[in-house]
Amino acid sequence: QVSLAESGGGLVQAGGSLRLSCAASGSNVNMYAMGWFRQAPGKEREFVASIGWGGSTYYTDSVKGRFTISRDNAKNTVYLQMNSLKPEDTAVYYCAADPSLSRVKRTPDYWGQGTRVTVSS
């Protein structure tokens, strides 16, 4: 199995930045596509960003130009750099993994426990 552990969440003022990390462990983890989702209070979980093993990236429209997903395959770690944060970015952020680049954006096989991000105005 693949195990995922998020960290880096916290409280930040609007316009500020946070960097989330996701440490992955398991067999052949560097061959998995990785992603970030988020769930705001009272809302459904939504896709945020994904990255393939070769570094290809995809973002939902609401975070383009503000968030950057990256990965360090040697460290089995995925990052989400979040800049120009807005109150509507407030959510629990979840790391995800799946062997399929397309499936990781929709129904990934593995999930972390989440890290909370709160953006105040």
C-alpha positions, 0 to 999 in steps of 0.5 A: 500500500501507499501511505500519505502524510500531509503537513504545513497547514495553519492560519494565515492572513489573506494575501499570505503564503503557505507551503504544504508537504506530503510525505509518501511511503510504499512500493514504487511511490515515484511512479504514482501520479500525485494530487491535492484536493480540498474540502471546505466546511459544508462543501464537497471535496474538490480537486486542486492540482496534480502532478505526474511522475515526469513533472507534468502538472494540472490545476483547477481554474480557481488556483491557477497563477497562485498555487504551484505543485511540485515533487521531489522523487528522491525524497518521495515528497510532494509540495503545494506552494500556495501564494496570494491566499484568499478566505475562500481557500480555507479548507482541509487539504488532502494529498492523493496518489494513483497510478493513473494520471487521469484517475488521480484527478477524480477517484485516486486510490490513496488519501492522506488524513488532511491538513487544515488551512485557514485564511483570515480576512 
